[in-house]
Amino acid sequence: MNIAKVIVDVPATQTNRLFDYNIPEYLLGAIKEGMRVIVPFGPRKVMGFVMELTDHSDFDQLKDIVDLMDVVPVFTKELLDVGKWLTEKTLSFYISVFQAMLPQALKATYKKELHKLTNEGLSDALTKMFAGREFMSYEEFTERKGDYRKLQQAVQEGLIEINYLVKSKETKKKETFITTNLKPFQLEEEIANLSNQATKQKQLLEFFAEHPEPILQSKLVSRLHTSRSTIKQLIDKGFLVENKVEVYRNPYQEENYERTTALPLTEEQHNVMIPIYENLKSGEEAVFLLHGVTGSGKTEVYLQSIQRALENGKEAIVLVPEIALTPQMVKRFKGRFGSKVAVLHSALSAGEKYDEWRKVQRKEVQVVVGARSAIFAPFENLGIIIIDEEHETSYKQEDHPRYHARDVAIYRGEQHSCPVILGSATPTLESFARAQKGVYKLLSLTKRMNNASMPEVQLIDMRNELHMGNRSMFSIALKDKIEDRLEKGEQIVLFLNRRGYSTFVMCRDCGYVIECPHCDIALTYHRNNESLKCHYCSYEMTMPTSCPDCESKTIRYFGTGTQKVEEALTQLIPQARVVRMDVDTTRRKGSHEKLLNQFGNHEADILLGTQMIAKGLDFPTVTLVGVLAADSLLHLPDFRASEKTFQLLTQVSGRAGRHTLPGEVIVQTYSPDHYSVEFAKTYNYEGFFKKEMEVRKTFHYPPYYYLTLITVAHPNQVKVIETTKKIAQLLAKHLSSEANVLGPTPSPLTRIKDRYRYQCMVKYKNEPNQRKIIKRIVTFFEDDIRQNDLQISVDLQPYQLM
């Protein structure tokens, strides 16, 4: 096989295919499918992925591959298939899909280093190359024309390890250890020779006389209350020695997690486990929808299913929504499976992510817990895939390639003939409809653990509060209940569906609203630095003292943000200790964990937050949940608004009364009669499902119809309208008469970052040629896309219609 078919890193329609390259003599046998190579492309050198190896090409003059970037393939054969399938499914470029499947650290620029682990069994040529050294750079190996096949063999046999030194900050992490090379009696002599003023140095040497073994420098400093400069003086004198040792960046140290064992199952859990076990035994693919009320013990079902898969010698992937990747979730998996677990999500540094991913690639772990992209973990023997909170929209990637993790999970489940479990208290309508039709197998958990009752929900009509003259953002009932809980020493969760201090700034005289100059959206007021920010393009300005339009001084902020609620709380109930959790307070690494620990350790009475506190949290003494603006989602231009409102209210209510103490929920709303609020009050998912399905059927929305959203963006508004009109005409002409083409219309956010945005939508039941037709249409505008900065994005499963 001397020819490699390569996908090159040039995202364009003309280059979205395989290119043939000749494999030079010295790389023959070393190049495998799924590796990255450097190839000449036109005048430059680019990275590419090897997709196939062959010994035949239809072209005569083939260029040579310049270099090999990997010694072990970064993609398994199955993941290459997943990539090809995803390219077709999402109408993306091959290269965009494969880049999205790789961990961030592998996209950085880095150097490779060969690390010799042992001399035994190493070929003479390699032994000669190392010449007594432990490390050798990969460049040196290629310059000296090393034998790639022998190197690969040595790597496979565990004689040599390849280390990637990422040129950005994510290099190997090294820690400094201090030790002494003097015997105890020599140390005693040196202590006696030191002057009486050198007390710190004496203390250090006395410590090493008693503890000669190496110690971490940071531990030494804190233990002896000494400084690095004192240690350095002793190193310079030759009394102490410093060694740098490489350590895995392990964000989750195993010893921090108490080991747990399987809990006894309730009768319902046991009944749910039977079909899963049978499926694991028979090794057939199947999709289970686990519909369980909040607090019904879904996590235990996941843990015991994984346990069974591991006992069968298989591996497991668990997806959790990004914001629910709370330390609590990690703790449950680490507690049960210890070092068999790798955790992948965005709060880790790139280096930590890279180390976790390497553990998977080296087969050091059997379970991956992570957010959306963890679905691409390079396991080769998958036994089960679990998607927790399957209704979460964060499982859908909103930029190229627009994939949904659930679809990838089901596809990989088919490839590995293994079960996929989708779990949720409020499944998406699409999933529940499939379960009703028998496409998925429905499993139900209707009771909470230890038969705890679901918290009682009380709806407060905020219109009545206004009539009674209560202008605060807390209803009288909520204020009374908060005070009651504080007296009892119980905890409260307050949920607000917004971030920032308030929504927008408006002049009360002329009605002028301050908008972003680059996007059609009102700026958001941030109190801590008196600034207005655009949450789309990050434009920022200071809060004006008078109206920019009529110069009136009556310019005020409207709406409620978390900061404003926190301020109002401290005025209303000064004795309450509040922890605020939103995008702004959890920016820094580890802050998520810190704030939750603070609340968990009772250093605060009230946890106030946005979406990120609605899921997966489990605190025994939370007995009251308050929802401050229940309808903020209801009035968005989105056909899923009712569904999202129902899901959020149900999820957030589930945070109360999860243990022995009974819980209560207060929902403040201006539309208490809306069916999504009404059904959420009684946790009636089936009732909501029935009502919402009627609405969807009437208006031709999913799951009765499929949607395709095409968005066109360009700095010139006329150009955008013309292009979108043309696309809509072409769609109407070439699709079947059954398809309904809507538009062109301006997108709900008509301008973002100085680009005008228009869209058209296709509603259809069955259009087998749709992908082909859209591909042809996009190709038709190829020159405009390349030369005139035109953007056309196609979403075949839109979750965001904004």
C-alpha positions in Angstrom: 0.0 0.0 0.0 2.1 2.9 -1.2 -0.7 5.5 -1.8 -2.7 7.4 0.9 -6.0 9.0 0.3 -6.0 12.2 2.4 -8.5 14.9 3.4 -6.7 18.2 3.5 -7.2 21.0 5.9 -8.7 23.5 3.4 -12.4 23.9 4.1 -13.9 24.7 0.7 -16.3 22.9 -1.6 -13.7 22.2 -4.3 -11.3 20.6 -1.7 -14.0 18.6 0.1 -12.8 15.3 -1.3 -10.0 12.8 -1.0 -6.6 13.6 -2.5 -4.0 10.9 -3.5 -0.5 11.2 -2.1 2.5 8.9 -2.6 4.0 7.4 0.6 7.8 7.8 0.5 10.0 4.8 1.0 10.9 5.7 4.6 7.2 5.9 5.7 6.0 2.7 4.0 4.3 0.5 6.6 4.3 3.3 9.2 1.3 5.2 7.9 -2.0 3.9 9.1 -5.6 5.1 8.5 -6.7 7.7 11.0 -3.2 9.4 11.3 -2.4 13.0 10.6 0.2 13.9 8.0 1.7 17.0 6.5 1.2 17.2 2.7 2.1 19.7 0.0 -1.0 21.5 -1.3 -0.4 24.1 -4.0 2.4 26.3 -2.8 2.0 25.5 0.9 2.1 22.6 3.3 -1.1 21.6 5.1 -2.2 19.1 7.7 -4.4 16.2 6.5 -6.1 13.0 7.7 -5.3 9.7 6.1 -8.6 8.1 5.3 -7.6 5.1 3.1 -4.5 3.3 2.0 -4.3 1.8 -1.5 -1.8 0.7 -4.2 -3.7 2.2 -7.1 -4.4 5.8 -8.2 -6.0 7.3 -11.3 -3.4 10.0 -11.4 0.2 9.7 -12.6 2.1 12.5 -11.0 1.6 12.1 -7.2 3.3 14.3 -4.7 5.0 12.8 -1.7 3.7 13.0 1.9 6.1 15.4 3.7 5.8 14.2 7.3 3.9 12.0 9.7 2.3 13.8 12.7 1.3 10.8 14.7 2.8 7.5 15.6 -0.5 6.1 16.8 -3.7 7.0 14.8 -5.8 9.7 16.4 -8.9 8.1 14.9 -10.0 4.5 15.1 -11.5 3.0 11.9 -15.0 3.3 13.4 -14.5 7.0 14.1 -13.4 7.6 10.5 -16.8 6.0 9.5 -18.6 8.2 12.1 -16.9 11.3 10.5 -17.9 10.3 7.0 -21.5 9.7 8.1 -21.6 13.0 10.0 -20.3 14.9 7.0 -23.2 13.6 4.9 -25.8 14.1 7.7 -24.9 17.7 8.5 -23.8 18.8 5.0 -20.5 19.9 6.4 -16.9 19.7 5.1 -15.0 16.6 6.0 -12.2 18.6 7.5 -14.7 20.6 9.8 -16.1 17.3 11.1 -12.8 15.7 11.8 -11.4 18.8 13.5 -14.6 18.9 15.7 -13.9 15.3 16.7 -10.4 16.0 17.9 -9.5 17.2 21.5 -8.5 20.8 21.6 -4.9 20.1 22.6 -4.2 18.1 19.4 -5.2 21.2 17.4 -2.5 23.3 19.0 1.0 23.3 17.6 3.3 21.0 19.4 6.6 19.1 19.4 6.9 15.4 19.8 9.4 13.8 22.1 10.4 10.1 22.2 10.8 8.8 25.8 12.7 5.6 26.3 11.1 3.5 29.0 13.5 0.6 29.0 16.7 -0.6 27.2 15.6 -4.2 27.1 14.2 -5.4 23.7 15.1 -2.1 22.0 16.5 -2.6 18.5 20.2 -1.7 18.0 19.4 1.2 15.7 17.1 2.8 18.3 19.5 2.1 21.2 22.2 3.8 19.1 20.0 6.8 18.4 19.2 7.4 22.1 22.9 7.1 22.9 22.3 6.7 26.6 19.7 9.5 26.8 16.2 9.0 28.2 14.6 11.6 25.7 15.1 12.4 22.1 13.2 14.9 20.0 11.1 13.6 17.1 12.7 16.1 14.7 16.1 14.5 15.5 14.6 11.0 14.8 13.3 12.2 11.3 16.5 14.1 10.5 18.6 11.0 11.2 16.2 9.0 9.0 15.0 6.7 11.8 13.0 3.6 10.9 9.3 4.4 11.5 8.2 0.8 11.6 10.7 -0.1 14.3 9.6 3.0 16.3 5.9 2.0 16.0 6.7 -1.5 17.1 8.6 -0.2 20.1 5.7 2.0 21.0 3.2 -0.9 20.7 5.4 -3.1 22.9 5.6 -0.3 25.5 9.4 0.2 25.2 9.1 3.8 24.0 6.5 6.4 24.7 5.6 9.4 22.5 5.1 12.6 24.4 3.4 15.6 22.8 4.8 18.9 24.1 2.2 21.4 23.3 3.8 24.7 22.3 0.9 26.6 23.8 0.8 26.4 27.6 -0.4 22.8 27.6 3.0 21.2 27.9 3.6 18.2 30.3 3.0 19.3 33.8 6.1 19.0 36.0 6.4 19.4 39.7 9.5 20.3 41.8 10.7 17.9 44.4 13.4 18.7 47.0 15.7 16.1 48.5 19.2 16.0 50.0 22.2 14.0 48.8 24.0 14.3 52.1 24.1 11.5 54.7 22.5 12.3 58.1 25.8 12.8 59.9 27.0 15.2 57.1 23.8 17.2 57.6 24.5 17.3 61.4 28.0 18.8 60.6 26.6 21.4 58.2 23.9 22.4 60.8 26.6 23.0 63.4 28.7 25.1 60.9 25.8 27.4 60.0 25.7 30.8 61.8 23.1 31.4 64.5 21.3 33.9 62.3 20.5 31.2 59.7 17.6 29.8 61.7 15.4 29.0 58.6 18.3 27.2 56.8 19.0 25.2 60.0 15.3 24.3 60.3 15.3 23.0 56.7 18.4 20.8 57.2 17.1 19.4 60.5 13.9 18.4 58.6 15.9 16.5 56.0 18.0 14.8 58.7 14.8 13.3 60.0 13.0 12.9 56.6 15.5 12.2 53.8 12.9 11.2 51.2 12.0 13.7 48.4 9.2 16.1 49.2 7.1 18.4 47.0 8.6 21.9 47.1 5.2 23.6 47.7 4.5 21.2 50.6 7.9 21.9 52.1 7.3 25.7 52.0 3.9 25.5 53.7 5.0 22.8 56.2 8.0 24.7 57.5 6.7 28.2 56.8 9.8 28.9 54.8 10.4 30.5 51.5 11.7 29.4 48.1 14.7 31.7 48.4 15.9 29.9 51.6 15.6 26.5 49.8 17.5 28.0 46.8 20.4 29.1 49.0 20.8 25.5 50.3 20.6 24.2 46.7 23.4 26.6 45.7 25.5 25.4 48.6 25.0 21.8 47.4 23.2 20.6 50.5 19.8 20.1 48.8 18.9 18.9 45.3 15.9 20.0 43.1 14.3 17.5 40.7 11.4 18.2 38.3 9.0 15.2 37.9 6.3 14.9 35.3 2.8 14.4 36.7 -0.6 13.9 35.1 -2.7 17.0 35.4 -5.5 15.2 37.3 -8.3 17.7 38.0 -10.1 14.9 39.9 -7.7 13.2 42.4 -9.0 9.7 43.1 -8.1 10.0 46.8 -10.6 12.9 47.1 -13.5 10.6 46.4 -14.9 8.1 48.9 -15.4 4.8 47.2 -19.1 3.8 47.0 -20.7 0.5 46.2 -24.0 -0.3 44.4 -27.0 0.8 46.3 -30.0 -1.6 46.8 -32.5 -0.9 44.0 -36.2 0.0 44.4 -38.7 -2.3 42.8 -39.2 0.2 39.9 -35.4 0.6 39.4 -35.1 -3.2 39.4 -37.8 -3.5 36.7 -36.1 -0.9 34.6 -32.7 -2.7 34.8 -34.1 -6.1 33.5 -34.5 -5.1 29.8 -31.1 -3.2 30.0 -29.3 -6.2 31.4 -31.0 -8.5 28.8 -29.8 -6.2 26.1 -26.3 -6.0 27.4 -26.2 -9.8 27.4 -27.6 -10.3 23.9 -25.3 -7.6 22.5 -28.0 -6.0 20.3 -28.3 -2.3 19.6 -31.4 -0.7 21.2 -32.4 2.8 22.3 -34.0 3.1 25.7 -35.8 6.2 26.9 -35.6 6.3 30.7 -38.4 8.6 31.8 -38.0 9.2 35.5 -39.2 12.0 37.7 -36.5 14.2 39.4 -35.0 12.3 42.3 -36.2 8.9 41.1 -32.6 7.4 41.1 -31.8 7.5 37.4 -28.1 7.9 38.2 -28.0 4.6 40.1 -29.5 2.9 37.1 -26.8 4.4 34.9 -24.0 3.3 37.4 -25.2 -0.3 37.7 -25.7 -0.6 33.9 -22.1 0.6 33.4 -20.9 -1.8 36.0 -22.5 -4.7 34.1 -21.0 -3.4 30.8 -17.5 -3.2 32.4 -17.9 -6.8 33.8 -18.5 -7.9 30.2 -15.1 -6.3 29.4 -16.7 -3.3 27.6 -16.4 0.5 27.8 -18.9 3.2 28.5 -19.5 6.8 27.5 -21.7 9.0 29.7 -22.8 12.4 28.4 -24.1 15.0 30.8 -25.1 18.6 29.9 -22.2 21.0 30.2 -23.8 22.9 33.0 -24.8 19.8 34.9 -21.2 18.5 34.9 -21.2 19.6 38.5 -18.7 18.2 40.9 -21.5 16.1 42.3 -21.9 14.2 39.1 -18.2 13.6 38.8 -18.1 12.5 42.4 -20.7 9.8 41.8 -18.8 8.3 38.9 -15.3 8.6 40.5 -16.7 7.3 43.7 -18.0 4.1 42.0 -15.4 3.5 39.3 -12.3 5.4 40.7 -9.4 5.6 38.3 -11.3 3.8 35.5 -13.0 7.2 34.7 -11.8 10.0 32.5 -13.7 13.3 32.6 -13.8 15.6 29.6 -15.5 19.1 29.6 -14.9 22.7 28.9 -14.0 23.8 32.5 -10.8 21.8 32.3 -7.7 23.5 31.0 -6.6 22.4 27.5 -3.7 20.5 29.2 -6.0 18.7 31.5 -8.4 17.7 28.7 -5.4 16.5 26.7 -4.2 14.3 29.6 -7.7 12.9 30.1 -8.0 12.1 26.4 -4.6 10.4 26.4 -5.9 8.1 29.1 -8.7 7.0 26.8 -6.4 6.6 23.8 -3.9 4.5 25.9 -6.8 2.3 27.1 -6.0 3.3 30.7 -9.7 4.0 31.4 -13.0 2.3 30.6 -15.5 5.1 31.3 -15.7 8.6 29.9 -17.9 11.2 31.5 -18.2 14.4 29.6 -20.2 17.0 27.7 -21.2 16.9 24.1 -17.8 16.2 22.4 -17.1 13.3 24.7 -19.3 11.3 22.3 -16.2 11.0 20.1 -14.1 9.3 22.8 -11.8 6.8 20.9 -13.1 3.6 22.5 -13.0 0.5 20.4 -15.1 -1.8 22.5 -18.1 0.3 23.5 -20.7 -1.6 25.7 -23.1 1.2 26.6 -23.8 4.9 25.9 -25.8 7.0 28.3 -27.1 10.5 27.7 -28.4 12.1 30.9 -31.0 15.0 30.6 -31.4 14.1 27.0 -33.8 17.1 26.4 -30.9 19.6 26.9 -30.3 21.8 23.9 -26.6 22.0 24.7 -26.3 18.5 23.1 -26.7 20.2 19.7 -23.7 22.0 18.4 -24.8 25.4 17.0 -21.9 26.1 14.7 -20.2 24.0 12.0 -20.6 21.0 12.0 -24.2 21.2 13.4 -24.4 17.7 14.9 -26.6 16.5 17.7 -24.8 14.2 20.2 -27.9 12.0 20.5 -27.7 11.1 16.8 -24.0 10.3 17.0 -24.6 8.2 20.1 -27.3 6.2 18.3 -25.1 5.7 15.3 -22.2 4.5 17.4 -24.5 2.2 19.3 -25.4 0.6 16.0 -21.8 0.2 15.0 -20.9 -1.4 18.3 -24.2 -3.3 18.8 -24.7 -1.8 22.2 -27.6 -0.1 24.1 -28.0 3.7 24.2 -29.9 5.0 27.3 -31.6 8.5 27.0 -32.6 9.7 30.5 -34.8 12.6 31.5 -37.6 13.7 33.7 -38.9 15.8 30.8 -37.9 14.1 27.5 -38.1 16.1 24.3 -41.4 15.7 22.5 -39.5 14.0 19.6 -38.0 11.3 21.9 -41.2 10.6 23.8 -43.2 10.4 20.5 -40.6 7.8 19.2 -41.0 5.8 22.5 -44.8 5.9 22.1 -44.4 4.5 18.6 -42.0 1.8 19.7 -38.9 3.1 17.9 -37.3 3.6 21.4 -38.1 1.3 24.3 -39.8 3.3 27.1 -38.7 2.7 30.7 -40.4 4.6 33.5 -39.6 5.6 37.1 -42.6 7.3 38.6 -41.6 7.5 42.2 -38.9 9.3 44.0 -36.3 7.5 46.1 -37.3 6.5 49.7 -40.9 7.4 48.5 -40.2 11.1 49.1 -43.2 13.1 47.8 -42.7 15.6 44.9 -42.6 19.1 46.3 -45.8 21.0 46.3 -45.9 23.8 43.7 -47.8 27.1 44.4 -48.4 29.5 41.5 -48.3 33.2 42.4 -49.9 35.6 40.0 -47.6 38.6 39.9 -50.4 40.8 38.4 -52.3 40.5 41.7 -49.2 41.5 43.6 -49.0 44.7 41.6 -52.7 45.4 42.3 -51.9 45.0 46.0 -49.2 47.6 45.7 -46.2 45.2 46.0 -43.7 46.5 43.5 -40.8 44.3 44.7 -39.6 41.3 42.7 -40.6 39.0 45.6 -44.2 38.1 46.2 -45.4 38.4 49.8 -45.7 34.5 50.0 -42.1 34.0 48.8 -40.7 36.5 51.2 -42.6 34.9 54.2 -41.5 31.4 53.2 -37.8 32.5 52.8 -37.9 34.0 56.3 -39.5 30.8 57.7 -36.8 28.6 56.2 -34.0 30.8 57.5 -35.5 30.5 61.0 -35.5 26.7 60.7 -31.9 26.7 59.4 -33.0 25.2 56.0 -31.7 26.2 52.6 -33.3 27.9 49.6 -32.7 27.9 45.9 -33.8 30.9 43.8 -33.9 30.6 40.1 -33.9 33.4 37.6 -33.7 32.8 33.8 -31.4 35.8 33.1 -27.9 36.9 33.7 -26.4 40.4 34.3 -28.0 43.1 36.3 -31.0 43.9 34.2 -32.1 43.4 30.7 -32.0 46.7 29.0 -31.6 50.5 29.5 -34.4 52.8 28.4 -35.2 56.5 28.6 -38.5 57.1 30.5 -39.1 60.3 28.7 -38.7 59.4 25.0 -38.6 55.6 25.2 -35.1 55.3 23.6 -33.5 51.9 24.2 -29.7 51.7 24.0 -28.8 49.1 21.4 -25.6 47.6 20.2 -24.2 49.5 17.1 -23.2 46.2 15.5 -26.1 43.9 16.3 -29.9 44.5 16.5 -30.2 43.8 20.2 -30.5 45.9 23.3 -27.3 46.2 25.5 -27.4 44.5 28.9 -26.5 46.6 32.0 -23.8 45.2 34.3 -23.7 46.8 37.7 -20.2 45.9 39.0 -18.4 48.2 36.4 -21.4 50.4 35.4 -21.2 49.2 31.8 -23.5 48.1 29.0 -22.5 44.9 27.1 -23.7 43.1 24.0 -23.9 39.4 24.7 -23.4 38.6 21.0 -20.4 40.5 19.9 -18.9 41.7 23.2 -19.3 45.4 22.4 -19.1 47.4 25.6 -19.8 51.0 26.6 -20.1 52.9 29.9 -23.6 53.5 31.3 -24.6 57.1 30.2 -26.0 59.6 32.8 -28.4 61.1 30.3 -30.4 59.8 27.3 -28.2 59.9 24.1 -31.3 60.8 22.1 -33.2 63.5 24.1 -30.7 64.2 26.8 -33.2 63.6 29.6 -31.8 62.5 32.9 -34.5 59.8 33.4 -32.5 57.0 31.9 -33.0 53.7 33.8 -32.5 50.0 33.5 -35.5 47.7 33.2 -35.9 44.0 33.9 -34.3 41.8 36.4 -30.9 40.2 36.4 -29.2 38.0 39.0 -27.2 40.9 40.4 -30.3 43.0 40.9 -32.1 40.2 42.6 -29.1 39.7 44.9 -29.1 43.4 45.8 -32.9 43.4 46.5 -32.5 40.2 48.6 -29.9 41.8 50.9 -32.2 44.9 51.4 -35.3 42.8 52.0 -33.7 40.1 54.2 -30.4 41.4 55.4 -29.6 38.3 57.6 -29.6 36.0 54.5 -26.3 34.8 53.2 -26.5 34.6 49.4 -24.3 32.7 46.9 -24.9 33.9 43.3 -24.2 31.6 40.4 -24.3 32.8 36.9 -22.1 33.1 33.8 -20.3 36.1 35.4 -19.5 34.5 38.8 -18.4 31.2 37.3 -16.0 32.4 34.7 -12.9 31.5 36.6 -11.7 27.9 36.7 -12.9 26.0 39.7 -15.4 28.8 40.7 -18.4 26.5 40.0 -17.1 23.9 42.5 -16.1 26.6 45.1 -19.6 28.2 45.1 -21.4 24.8 45.3 -19.1 23.7 48.1 -19.8 26.9 50.0 -23.5 26.2 49.7 -23.1 22.5 50.5 -21.2 23.4 53.7 -24.0 25.7 54.9 -21.8 28.8 54.5 -24.8 30.3 52.7 -28.6 30.1 53.0 -29.7 31.0 49.5 -28.3 29.8 46.2 -29.4 32.3 43.5 -28.7 31.4 39.9 -29.6 31.0 36.3 -30.0 27.8 34.2 -26.9 26.2 35.6 -28.5 25.6 39.0 -31.6 24.0 37.5 -30.1 20.5 36.9 -28.5 17.7 38.8 -27.9 19.4 42.1 -28.7 17.5 45.2 -28.6 19.2 48.6 -30.4 17.5 51.5 -31.5 20.7 53.3 -33.0 22.6 50.4 -36.7 22.7 51.2 -37.8 25.8 49.2 -37.3 26.6 45.5 -38.4 30.0 44.2 -38.8 30.7 40.5 -38.7 34.4 40.0 -39.6 35.0 36.3 -41.3 31.8 35.1 -42.5 33.3 31.8 -39.2 34.9 30.5 -38.9 31.9 28.1 -42.5 31.8 27.0 -42.5 34.9 24.8 -39.4 34.1 22.7 -40.0 33.6 18.9 -39.4 29.9 19.1 -42.0 27.1 18.7 -40.3 25.2 21.5 -40.8 28.0 24.0 -43.6 26.1 25.9 -41.7 22.9 26.0 -38.6 24.7 27.3 -40.6 26.5 30.0 -42.3 23.2 31.1 -38.9 21.4 31.2 -37.2 24.2 33.2 -39.9 24.6 35.8 -40.1 20.8 36.3 -36.3 20.5 36.6 -35.9 23.4 39.0 -38.8 22.2 41.2 -37.0 18.9 41.4 -34.2 20.5 43.5 -36.4 20.7 46.6 -37.2 18.1 49.2 -34.9 15.4 47.7 -34.2 13.8 51.1 -36.1 13.5 54.4 -37.3 17.1 54.6 -40.4 17.9 52.5 -40.0 20.5 49.8 -42.0 23.4 48.5 -41.9 25.4 45.3 -43.1 28.9 44.6 -43.5 29.9 40.9 -44.0 33.6 40.3 -45.6 34.3 36.9 -47.6 36.8 34.9 -49.2 34.0 32.9 -50.4 31.4 35.4 -53.1 30.1 33.0 -50.6 29.0 30.3 -50.8 25.2 29.9 -47.0 24.7 30.3 -47.1 26.4 33.7 -50.3 24.6 34.7 -48.9 21.2 33.8 -45.5 21.9 35.4 -47.3 22.7 38.7 -48.7 19.1 38.9 -45.6 17.5 37.2 -48.0 16.1 34.6 -45.7 15.3 31.7 -48.2 13.1 29.8 -50.8 15.9 30.0 -48.3 18.4 28.7 -47.2 16.1 26.0 -50.7 15.5 24.7 -51.6 19.3 24.7 -48.3 20.4 23.1 -48.5 17.6 20.4 -51.9 19.0 19.4 -50.4 22.5 19.0 -47.4 21.1 17.0 -49.8 19.1 14.7 -52.0 22.1 14.0 -49.0 24.4 13.1 -47.0 21.7 11.3 -44.0 21.6 13.6 -41.7 18.7 14.8 -42.2 15.9 15.6 -45.0 15.8 12.9 -42.8 17.7 10.4 -39.1 18.1 9.9 -37.5 21.6 9.6 -34.5 22.9 7.7 -33.3 26.4 8.5 -31.1 28.2 5.9 -29.6 31.5 7.2 -27.8 33.9 4.9 -25.5 36.7 6.2 -23.6 39.5 4.6 -22.7 43.2 5.4 -25.0 44.4 2.6 -28.7 44.1 3.4 -29.8 44.2 -0.3 -27.4 41.4 -1.2 -28.7 39.2 1.7 -32.4 39.7 0.7 -31.7 38.9 -3.0 -29.6 35.8 -2.1 -32.2 34.4 0.3 -35.0 35.1 -2.2 -33.1 33.2 -4.9 -32.4 30.2 -2.5 -36.2 30.1 -1.5 -37.1 30.1 -5.3 -34.6 27.3 -6.1 -35.9 25.2 -3.1 -39.5 25.7 -4.2 -38.6 24.7 -7.7 -36.6 21.5 -7.0 -38.2 20.1 -3.8 -41.5 18.1 -4.0 -44.8 19.8 -3.9 -45.3 18.4 -0.4 -42.5 20.6 1.0 -43.4 24.0 2.3 -40.8 26.7 1.8 -41.3 29.7 4.1 -39.5 33.0 3.7 -37.3 34.8 3.0 -37.8 36.7 6.3 -35.4 38.7 8.5 -33.9 36.5 11.3 -35.2 37.3 14.8 -31.8 38.9 15.4 -31.5 40.7 12.0 -27.9 42.0 12.5 -25.0 40.5 14.4 -21.5 41.8 14.2 -22.4 44.2 11.3 -23.8 41.4 9.2 -27.5 41.4 8.1 -29.2 38.0 8.5 -32.2 36.6 6.6 -33.5 33.1 6.6 -35.9 30.7 4.9 -37.3 27.5 6.2 -38.4 24.2 4.8 -41.1 22.2 6.5 -41.5 18.7 5.2 -42.4 15.1 6.0 -40.3 13.2 3.6 -37.8 14.8 1.2 -35.2 12.1 0.3 -33.4 14.4 -2.2 -33.3 17.5 0.0 -29.6 17.2 1.0 -28.5 16.8 -2.6 -30.6 19.8 -3.7 -29.3 22.0 -0.9 -25.7 21.0 -1.7 -26.2 22.0 -5.4 -27.7 25.3 -4.3 -24.8 26.1 -2.0 -22.3 25.2 -4.8 -24.2 27.6 -7.0 -23.2 30.5 -4.7 -19.6 29.2 -4.2 -17.9 32.2 -5.9 -19.9 34.6 -3.8 -19.0 32.8 -0.6 -15.3 32.7 -1.6 -14.9 36.2 -3.0 -17.7 38.4 -1.5 -17.8 37.3 2.2 -21.2 35.7 1.8 -22.2 33.2 4.5 -24.8 30.5 4.0 -25.5 28.2 6.9 -27.7 25.2 6.7 -29.2 23.6 9.9 -31.1 20.4 9.2 -32.3 20.1 12.8 -32.6 23.6 14.2 -32.9 24.1 17.9 -32.2 27.8 17.9 -34.4 29.8 15.5 -32.8 33.1 16.6 
